[in-house]
Amino acid sequence: MTRVACIGNMNNNMFSLVRYLRNRNIDAHLLLLNDETAHFHPSCDAFDLDYQSYTIQLPWGDPRSFRNRSAHAINHDLVPYDVLIVCGFAPAFIEKAGRRVDLFVPYGTDVFDHPFITFRQGLIPGLIALRNQALHRAQKRGIKNAACINFPGTPFYQRFHKKLRITDKTCDFGLPMVYTNIYSPEKIVDGYHKSAWYHIYKKIREANELVIFHASRHIWKTHIEYSDKGNDKLIKGFAKFVQAHPTGARSCLILFEYGVDVQASRSLIRTLGIENRVQWLPLMDRKELMIGLSLSDISAGEFGCGDIGGGTVWESLAMGKPVFHYLSKKVVNSLGTREFHPLVNVKTAEDIDSTLRDFCNGSDQYRNIGQKGQEWYENAIPKSLDTYEAVIAAIRSGGGLLDSIIRESSFY
Protein backbone atom coordinates (compact mmCIF):
# COMPACT_ATOMS: atom_id res chain seq x y z
CA MET A 1 0.00 0.00 0.00
CA THR A 2 1.19 3.50 -0.84
CA ARG A 3 2.36 5.37 2.25
CA VAL A 4 1.74 9.11 2.20
CA ALA A 5 3.50 11.64 4.43
CA CYS A 6 1.74 14.97 5.02
CA ILE A 7 4.46 17.17 6.47
CA GLY A 8 3.74 20.33 8.49
CA ASN A 9 0.48 21.32 10.14
CA MET A 10 0.00 25.08 9.91
CA ASN A 11 -3.68 25.92 10.53
CA ASN A 12 -4.27 22.19 11.15
CA ASN A 13 -4.45 21.88 7.35
CA MET A 14 -2.54 18.64 6.99
CA PHE A 15 -4.22 16.99 9.97
CA SER A 16 -7.57 17.55 8.31
CA LEU A 17 -6.25 16.20 4.99
CA VAL A 18 -4.71 13.12 6.62
CA ARG A 19 -7.99 12.17 8.27
CA TYR A 20 -9.92 12.55 5.03
CA LEU A 21 -7.34 10.47 3.12
CA ARG A 22 -7.38 7.76 5.77
CA ASN A 23 -11.18 7.63 5.46
CA ARG A 24 -10.53 6.70 1.82
CA ASN A 25 -8.24 3.85 2.86
CA ILE A 26 -5.08 5.75 1.95
CA ASP A 27 -2.22 5.07 4.38
CA ALA A 28 -1.61 8.73 5.22
CA HIS A 29 0.52 9.93 8.15
CA LEU A 30 0.97 13.34 9.74
CA LEU A 31 4.61 14.40 10.25
CA LEU A 32 4.97 17.43 12.51
CA LEU A 33 7.88 19.82 12.03
CA ASN A 34 9.83 20.82 15.13
CA ASP A 35 8.56 24.41 15.09
CA GLU A 36 4.80 23.90 14.82
CA THR A 37 2.60 26.53 16.43
CA ALA A 38 1.23 25.13 19.70
CA HIS A 39 -2.46 25.75 18.96
CA PHE A 40 -2.14 23.89 15.66
CA HIS A 41 -1.21 20.64 17.37
CA PRO A 42 -3.56 17.74 16.41
CA SER A 43 -4.84 17.59 19.99
CA CYS A 44 -6.31 21.06 19.41
CA ASP A 45 -8.42 19.82 16.51
CA ALA A 46 -9.79 16.52 17.85
CA PHE A 47 -11.94 15.26 20.69
CA ASP A 48 -10.05 11.95 20.98
CA LEU A 49 -6.48 10.62 20.80
CA ASP A 50 -6.78 8.47 17.66
CA TYR A 51 -4.35 10.80 15.85
CA GLN A 52 -1.46 9.48 17.94
CA SER A 53 -1.40 6.23 15.95
CA TYR A 54 -0.54 8.03 12.69
CA THR A 55 1.31 11.16 13.86
CA ILE A 56 5.11 11.46 14.10
CA GLN A 57 7.19 14.30 15.54
CA LEU A 58 10.16 15.17 13.33
CA PRO A 59 13.41 16.54 14.83
CA TRP A 60 13.72 19.16 12.06
CA GLY A 61 11.79 21.95 10.38
CA ASP A 62 13.23 25.21 11.76
CA PRO A 63 16.23 27.17 10.39
CA ARG A 64 18.65 25.92 13.02
CA SER A 65 17.87 22.27 12.30
CA PHE A 66 18.41 22.92 8.59
CA ARG A 67 21.99 23.85 9.35
CA ASN A 68 22.56 21.07 11.88
CA ARG A 69 20.63 18.12 10.48
CA SER A 70 22.48 16.09 7.85
CA ALA A 71 20.98 15.19 4.49
CA HIS A 72 21.33 11.52 5.43
CA ALA A 73 19.40 11.99 8.69
CA ILE A 74 16.59 13.90 6.96
CA ASN A 75 16.33 11.27 4.23
CA HIS A 76 16.24 8.51 6.85
CA ASP A 77 13.04 10.06 8.26
CA LEU A 78 11.48 10.16 4.77
CA VAL A 79 12.39 6.67 3.57
CA PRO A 80 9.20 4.97 4.84
CA TYR A 81 7.00 7.17 2.63
CA ASP A 82 6.24 6.89 -1.08
CA VAL A 83 4.50 10.27 -1.55
CA LEU A 84 5.41 13.55 0.16
CA ILE A 85 2.70 16.24 0.54
CA VAL A 86 4.21 19.24 2.29
CA CYS A 87 4.02 22.83 3.48
CA GLY A 88 6.18 25.24 5.51
CA PHE A 89 9.95 24.89 5.20
CA ALA A 90 9.60 21.18 4.35
CA PRO A 91 10.56 21.74 0.66
CA ALA A 92 13.98 23.02 1.77
CA PHE A 93 14.67 19.97 3.94
CA ILE A 94 13.45 17.55 1.28
CA GLU A 95 15.65 19.28 -1.29
CA LYS A 96 18.63 18.97 1.06
CA ALA A 97 17.87 15.27 1.51
CA GLY A 98 17.99 14.70 -2.24
CA ARG A 99 14.29 13.87 -2.57
CA ARG A 100 11.60 15.62 -4.53
CA VAL A 101 8.41 17.19 -3.15
CA ASP A 102 5.50 15.39 -4.77
CA LEU A 103 2.79 17.90 -3.85
CA PHE A 104 3.40 21.31 -2.30
CA VAL A 105 0.33 22.82 -0.58
CA PRO A 106 1.47 26.23 0.73
CA TYR A 107 -0.38 28.16 3.41
CA GLY A 108 1.11 31.62 2.77
CA THR A 109 4.51 32.72 4.08
CA ASP A 110 6.06 29.43 2.96
CA VAL A 111 5.70 30.70 -0.61
CA PHE A 112 5.50 34.49 -0.09
CA ASP A 113 8.61 34.80 2.13
CA HIS A 114 10.49 31.53 2.67
CA PRO A 115 11.92 31.15 -0.86
CA PHE A 116 13.45 34.63 -0.80
CA ILE A 117 16.44 36.12 1.00
CA THR A 118 15.47 39.46 2.53
CA PHE A 119 18.15 41.57 4.17
CA ARG A 120 16.37 43.60 6.83
CA GLN A 121 17.82 46.64 8.52
CA GLY A 122 19.79 46.18 11.72
CA LEU A 123 22.80 44.09 12.71
CA ILE A 124 20.92 41.12 14.21
CA PRO A 125 18.30 40.76 11.40
CA GLY A 126 21.10 41.09 8.86
CA LEU A 127 23.19 38.35 10.50
CA ILE A 128 20.14 36.07 10.68
CA ALA A 129 19.46 36.60 6.97
CA LEU A 130 23.08 35.79 6.12
CA ARG A 131 23.04 32.67 8.28
CA ASN A 132 19.84 31.40 6.65
CA GLN A 133 20.74 32.01 3.00
CA ALA A 134 21.17 28.29 2.27
CA LEU A 135 17.75 27.55 3.77
CA HIS A 136 15.96 30.10 1.57
CA ARG A 137 17.77 28.94 -1.55
CA ALA A 138 16.87 25.32 -0.80
CA GLN A 139 13.24 26.34 -0.25
CA LYS A 140 13.14 27.99 -3.65
CA ARG A 141 14.71 24.97 -5.37
CA GLY A 142 12.45 22.58 -3.47
CA ILE A 143 9.34 24.43 -4.64
CA LYS A 144 10.55 24.73 -8.24
CA ASN A 145 11.44 21.02 -8.34
CA ALA A 146 8.09 19.90 -6.89
CA ALA A 147 6.08 17.61 -9.12
CA CYS A 148 2.82 19.46 -8.45
CA ILE A 149 1.78 22.58 -6.56
CA ASN A 150 -1.74 23.19 -5.24
CA PHE A 151 -1.90 26.96 -5.00
CA PRO A 152 -4.76 29.49 -5.51
CA GLY A 153 -4.93 31.26 -8.86
CA THR A 154 -6.33 34.61 -7.73
CA PRO A 155 -4.40 37.78 -8.75
CA PHE A 156 -2.20 38.19 -5.66
CA TYR A 157 -1.06 34.55 -5.82
CA GLN A 158 -0.45 34.68 -9.57
CA ARG A 159 2.46 37.03 -8.94
CA PHE A 160 4.26 34.21 -7.14
CA HIS A 161 3.43 31.71 -9.88
CA LYS A 162 5.43 33.97 -12.20
CA LYS A 163 8.10 35.01 -9.71
CA LEU A 164 8.98 31.39 -8.91
CA ARG A 165 8.30 30.21 -12.49
CA ILE A 166 5.96 27.47 -11.34
CA THR A 167 2.86 28.27 -13.42
CA ASP A 168 3.18 25.12 -15.54
CA LYS A 169 2.96 22.83 -12.50
CA THR A 170 0.46 24.80 -10.43
CA CYS A 171 -3.20 23.85 -10.11
CA ASP A 172 -5.98 24.82 -7.74
CA PHE A 173 -8.05 22.05 -6.22
CA GLY A 174 -8.25 23.42 -2.70
CA LEU A 175 -7.71 21.92 0.70
CA PRO A 176 -10.44 20.51 2.97
CA MET A 177 -9.27 22.59 5.93
CA VAL A 178 -12.06 21.62 8.32
CA TYR A 179 -12.80 17.98 9.16
CA THR A 180 -16.59 17.93 9.06
CA ASN A 181 -16.81 14.41 10.47
CA ILE A 182 -16.59 16.11 13.86
CA TYR A 183 -17.47 19.71 12.98
CA SER A 184 -20.97 20.42 11.75
CA PRO A 185 -24.05 21.95 13.38
CA GLU A 186 -25.28 18.45 14.21
CA LYS A 187 -22.01 16.77 15.24
CA ILE A 188 -20.40 19.54 17.27
CA VAL A 189 -22.75 18.77 20.18
CA ASP A 190 -20.73 15.58 20.75
CA GLY A 191 -17.85 17.78 21.90
CA TYR A 192 -19.84 20.06 24.21
CA HIS A 193 -19.49 17.95 27.34
CA LYS A 194 -15.70 17.83 26.89
CA SER A 195 -15.27 21.60 26.75
CA ALA A 196 -15.02 23.95 29.70
CA TRP A 197 -15.61 26.82 27.27
CA TYR A 198 -19.10 25.64 26.36
CA HIS A 199 -20.61 27.17 29.50
CA ILE A 200 -18.92 30.52 28.83
CA TYR A 201 -20.20 30.58 25.26
CA LYS A 202 -23.65 29.56 26.45
CA LYS A 203 -23.80 32.50 28.89
CA ILE A 204 -22.86 34.90 26.08
CA ARG A 205 -25.53 33.36 23.87
CA GLU A 206 -28.26 33.58 26.50
CA ALA A 207 -27.41 37.20 27.35
CA ASN A 208 -27.60 38.49 23.77
CA GLU A 209 -30.08 38.63 20.93
CA LEU A 210 -27.32 38.82 18.31
CA VAL A 211 -23.85 37.22 18.56
CA ILE A 212 -21.12 37.92 15.99
CA PHE A 213 -18.10 35.64 15.99
CA HIS A 214 -14.75 36.91 14.69
CA ALA A 215 -11.85 34.46 15.08
CA SER A 216 -9.39 36.11 12.66
CA ARG A 217 -6.01 37.39 13.79
CA HIS A 218 -5.90 41.12 14.49
CA ILE A 219 -3.74 42.55 11.73
CA TRP A 220 -4.96 45.86 10.35
CA LYS A 221 -2.62 48.57 11.63
CA THR A 222 0.66 46.68 11.44
CA HIS A 223 0.39 44.57 8.32
CA ILE A 224 1.81 43.60 5.00
CA GLU A 225 -0.38 43.41 1.92
CA TYR A 226 -1.58 39.82 2.04
CA SER A 227 -2.13 39.67 5.80
CA ASP A 228 -4.46 42.67 6.31
CA LYS A 229 -7.61 41.33 7.97
CA GLY A 230 -9.46 44.65 8.14
CA ASN A 231 -10.55 44.03 11.76
CA ASP A 232 -10.94 47.78 12.30
CA LYS A 233 -13.71 47.92 9.69
CA LEU A 234 -15.66 45.26 11.55
CA ILE A 235 -15.22 47.05 14.88
CA LYS A 236 -16.27 50.42 13.44
CA GLY A 237 -19.25 48.93 11.61
CA PHE A 238 -20.36 47.10 14.74
CA ALA A 239 -20.04 50.32 16.75
CA LYS A 240 -22.29 52.17 14.30
CA PHE A 241 -24.84 49.37 14.60
CA VAL A 242 -24.69 49.30 18.42
CA GLN A 243 -25.17 53.04 18.69
CA ALA A 244 -28.08 53.32 16.24
CA HIS A 245 -30.09 50.08 16.22
CA PRO A 246 -32.31 48.80 19.06
CA THR A 247 -30.77 45.31 18.84
CA GLY A 248 -27.33 46.84 19.34
CA ALA A 249 -27.86 47.03 23.09
CA ARG A 250 -28.45 43.27 23.14
CA SER A 251 -25.60 42.30 20.82
CA CYS A 252 -22.11 40.91 21.36
CA LEU A 253 -19.01 40.84 19.20
CA ILE A 254 -16.70 37.97 20.19
CA LEU A 255 -13.02 38.66 19.52
CA PHE A 256 -9.84 36.72 20.30
CA GLU A 257 -6.48 37.80 21.71
CA TYR A 258 -4.65 36.77 18.57
CA GLY A 259 -2.44 38.90 16.31
CA VAL A 260 -0.04 41.83 16.43
CA ASP A 261 -2.82 44.45 16.54
CA VAL A 262 -4.84 43.19 19.51
CA GLN A 263 -3.93 46.27 21.55
CA ALA A 264 -4.77 48.55 18.63
CA SER A 265 -8.19 46.88 18.40
CA ARG A 266 -8.71 47.27 22.17
CA SER A 267 -7.83 50.95 21.92
CA LEU A 268 -10.24 51.46 19.01
CA ILE A 269 -13.05 49.74 20.94
CA ARG A 270 -12.44 52.03 23.95
CA THR A 271 -12.43 55.10 21.71
CA LEU A 272 -15.74 54.05 20.15
CA GLY A 273 -17.27 53.37 23.58
CA ILE A 274 -18.44 49.82 22.91
CA GLU A 275 -16.35 47.90 25.46
CA ASN A 276 -19.49 46.54 27.13
CA ARG A 277 -20.66 44.99 23.86
CA VAL A 278 -17.36 43.23 23.01
CA GLN A 279 -16.25 39.95 24.59
CA TRP A 280 -12.53 39.23 24.39
CA LEU A 281 -11.46 35.60 24.71
CA PRO A 282 -7.95 34.11 24.82
CA LEU A 283 -6.35 32.30 21.88
CA MET A 284 -7.80 28.80 21.91
CA ASP A 285 -7.95 25.50 20.10
CA ARG A 286 -10.11 25.00 17.02
CA LYS A 287 -12.24 22.44 18.87
CA GLU A 288 -13.13 25.18 21.39
CA LEU A 289 -13.60 27.84 18.70
CA MET A 290 -16.05 25.68 16.80
CA ILE A 291 -18.30 25.32 19.84
CA GLY A 292 -18.49 29.11 20.15
CA LEU A 293 -19.12 29.43 16.42
CA SER A 294 -21.96 26.91 16.62
CA LEU A 295 -23.73 29.12 19.20
CA SER A 296 -23.30 32.37 17.21
CA ASP A 297 -25.51 34.01 14.59
CA ILE A 298 -22.92 35.48 12.22
CA SER A 299 -19.30 34.71 11.45
CA ALA A 300 -17.09 37.62 10.39
CA GLY A 301 -14.23 36.75 8.05
CA GLU A 302 -11.77 39.29 6.65
CA PHE A 303 -12.27 42.79 5.27
CA GLY A 304 -8.80 43.75 4.04
CA CYS A 305 -7.24 42.31 0.91
CA GLY A 306 -10.44 40.98 -0.70
CA ASP A 307 -9.29 37.43 -1.39
CA ILE A 308 -11.17 34.15 -1.06
CA GLY A 309 -10.43 33.77 2.65
CA GLY A 310 -8.75 31.25 4.91
CA GLY A 311 -9.50 28.97 7.81
CA THR A 312 -12.05 31.24 9.50
CA VAL A 313 -14.17 31.23 6.34
CA TRP A 314 -14.01 27.45 5.90
CA GLU A 315 -14.85 26.94 9.59
CA SER A 316 -17.91 29.13 9.15
CA LEU A 317 -19.03 27.28 6.03
CA ALA A 318 -18.63 23.94 7.78
CA MET A 319 -20.85 25.14 10.63
CA GLY A 320 -23.52 26.58 8.32
CA LYS A 321 -23.09 30.16 9.52
CA PRO A 322 -23.58 33.17 7.21
CA VAL A 323 -20.14 34.62 6.52
CA PHE A 324 -19.61 38.38 6.38
CA HIS A 325 -16.48 38.77 4.26
CA TYR A 326 -14.98 41.04 1.59
CA LEU A 327 -14.37 39.48 -1.82
CA SER A 328 -13.08 41.97 -4.39
CA LYS A 329 -14.39 42.30 -7.96
CA LYS A 330 -10.87 41.63 -9.21
CA VAL A 331 -10.81 38.27 -7.45
CA VAL A 332 -14.35 37.41 -8.56
CA ASN A 333 -13.40 38.17 -12.18
CA SER A 334 -10.28 36.02 -11.89
CA LEU A 335 -12.43 33.03 -10.86
CA GLY A 336 -14.21 33.09 -14.21
CA THR A 337 -17.01 30.52 -14.30
CA ARG A 338 -15.79 28.71 -11.19
CA GLU A 339 -18.33 28.72 -8.38
CA PHE A 340 -17.17 30.32 -5.14
CA HIS A 341 -18.76 29.87 -1.76
CA PRO A 342 -21.92 31.76 -0.72
CA LEU A 343 -21.15 34.77 1.47
CA VAL A 344 -22.38 38.20 2.49
CA ASN A 345 -19.96 40.47 0.63
CA VAL A 346 -19.19 43.57 2.71
CA LYS A 347 -16.17 45.84 2.43
CA THR A 348 -16.55 48.94 4.60
CA ALA A 349 -17.69 49.79 8.11
CA GLU A 350 -20.81 51.33 6.55
CA ASP A 351 -21.52 48.07 4.68
CA ILE A 352 -21.20 46.11 7.90
CA ASP A 353 -23.50 48.47 9.79
CA SER A 354 -26.23 48.39 7.14
CA THR A 355 -25.97 44.63 6.70
CA LEU A 356 -26.28 44.02 10.45
CA ARG A 357 -29.42 46.18 10.41
CA ASP A 358 -30.78 44.16 7.51
CA PHE A 359 -29.90 40.91 9.30
CA CYS A 360 -32.06 41.98 12.26
CA ASN A 361 -34.97 42.70 9.93
CA GLY A 362 -34.77 39.51 7.87
CA SER A 363 -32.41 36.95 9.36
CA ASP A 364 -34.02 34.02 7.54
CA GLN A 365 -32.43 35.02 4.24
CA TYR A 366 -29.04 35.09 5.95
CA ARG A 367 -29.62 31.72 7.58
CA ASN A 368 -30.30 30.41 4.07
CA ILE A 369 -26.93 31.80 2.97
CA GLY A 370 -25.33 29.90 5.84
CA GLN A 371 -27.15 26.71 4.85
CA LYS A 372 -26.12 27.06 1.22
CA GLY A 373 -22.54 27.72 2.32
CA GLN A 374 -22.50 24.49 4.27
CA GLU A 375 -23.89 22.59 1.28
CA TRP A 376 -21.23 24.16 -0.97
CA TYR A 377 -18.45 23.10 1.37
CA GLU A 378 -19.79 19.56 1.76
CA ASN A 379 -19.95 19.24 -2.04
CA ALA A 380 -16.47 20.73 -2.49
CA ILE A 381 -14.72 18.30 -0.13
CA PRO A 382 -15.14 15.11 -2.21
CA LYS A 383 -14.18 16.98 -5.40
CA SER A 384 -10.99 18.19 -3.77
CA LEU A 385 -10.20 14.76 -2.30
CA ASP A 386 -10.79 13.06 -5.65
CA THR A 387 -7.98 15.19 -7.06
CA TYR A 388 -5.65 14.48 -4.14
CA GLU A 389 -6.27 10.80 -4.71
CA ALA A 390 -5.62 11.19 -8.45
CA VAL A 391 -2.36 13.08 -7.80
CA ILE A 392 -1.17 10.38 -5.39
CA ALA A 393 -1.99 7.66 -7.92
CA ALA A 394 -0.29 9.58 -10.75
CA ILE A 395 2.89 10.05 -8.71
CA ARG A 396 3.01 6.36 -7.79
CA SER A 397 2.62 5.41 -11.45
CA GLY A 398 5.50 7.61 -12.55
CA GLY A 399 3.81 11.01 -12.89
CA GLY A 400 2.64 10.64 -16.47
CA LEU A 401 -0.91 11.75 -15.69
CA LEU A 402 0.04 14.82 -13.65
CA ASP A 403 -0.02 17.20 -16.63
CA SER A 404 -3.66 16.44 -17.38
CA ILE A 405 -4.60 16.75 -13.70
CA ILE A 406 -2.90 20.12 -13.50
CA ARG A 407 -4.71 21.35 -16.63
CA GLU A 408 -8.13 20.22 -15.49
CA SER A 409 -8.11 20.83 -11.74
CA SER A 410 -9.90 23.73 -10.14
CA PHE A 411 -11.73 24.03 -6.85
CA TYR A 412 -13.46 27.39 -6.42
Secondary structure as GFF3:
##gff-version 3
##sequence-region A 1 412
A	DSSP	beta_strand	3	7	.	.	.	ID=ss1
A	DSSP	three_ten_helix	10	12	.	.	.	ID=ss2
A	DSSP	alpha_helix	13	23	.	.	.	ID=ss3
A	DSSP	beta_strand	27	32	.	.	.	ID=ss4
A	DSSP	three_ten_helix	38	40	.	.	.	ID=ss5
A	DSSP	three_ten_helix	42	45	.	.	.	ID=ss6
A	DSSP	three_ten_helix	50	54	.	.	.	ID=ss7
A	DSSP	beta_strand	55	57	.	.	.	ID=ss8
A	DSSP	alpha_helix	63	68	.	.	.	ID=ss9
A	DSSP	alpha_helix	71	78	.	.	.	ID=ss10
A	DSSP	beta_strand	83	86	.	.	.	ID=ss11
A	DSSP	alpha_helix	90	96	.	.	.	ID=ss12
A	DSSP	beta_strand	103	104	.	.	.	ID=ss13
A	DSSP	alpha_helix	109	112	.	.	.	ID=ss14
A	DSSP	alpha_helix	123	131	.	.	.	ID=ss15
A	DSSP	alpha_helix	133	144	.	.	.	ID=ss16
A	DSSP	beta_strand	148	150	.	.	.	ID=ss17
A	DSSP	alpha_helix	155	164	.	.	.	ID=ss18
A	DSSP	three_ten_helix	167	169	.	.	.	ID=ss19
A	DSSP	beta_strand	170	171	.	.	.	ID=ss20
A	DSSP	alpha_helix	189	192	.	.	.	ID=ss21
A	DSSP	alpha_helix	197	207	.	.	.	ID=ss22
A	DSSP	beta_strand	210	213	.	.	.	ID=ss23
A	DSSP	three_ten_helix	225	227	.	.	.	ID=ss24
A	DSSP	alpha_helix	231	244	.	.	.	ID=ss25
A	DSSP	three_ten_helix	246	250	.	.	.	ID=ss26
A	DSSP	beta_strand	251	257	.	.	.	ID=ss27
A	DSSP	alpha_helix	262	272	.	.	.	ID=ss28
A	DSSP	three_ten_helix	275	277	.	.	.	ID=ss29
A	DSSP	beta_strand	278	282	.	.	.	ID=ss30
A	DSSP	alpha_helix	286	294	.	.	.	ID=ss31
A	DSSP	beta_strand	298	300	.	.	.	ID=ss32
A	DSSP	alpha_helix	311	318	.	.	.	ID=ss33
A	DSSP	beta_strand	323	325	.	.	.	ID=ss34
A	DSSP	alpha_helix	329	335	.	.	.	ID=ss35
A	DSSP	beta_strand	344	345	.	.	.	ID=ss36
A	DSSP	alpha_helix	349	361	.	.	.	ID=ss37
A	DSSP	alpha_helix	363	396	.	.	.	ID=ss38
A	DSSP	alpha_helix	402	408	.	.	.	ID=ss39
###
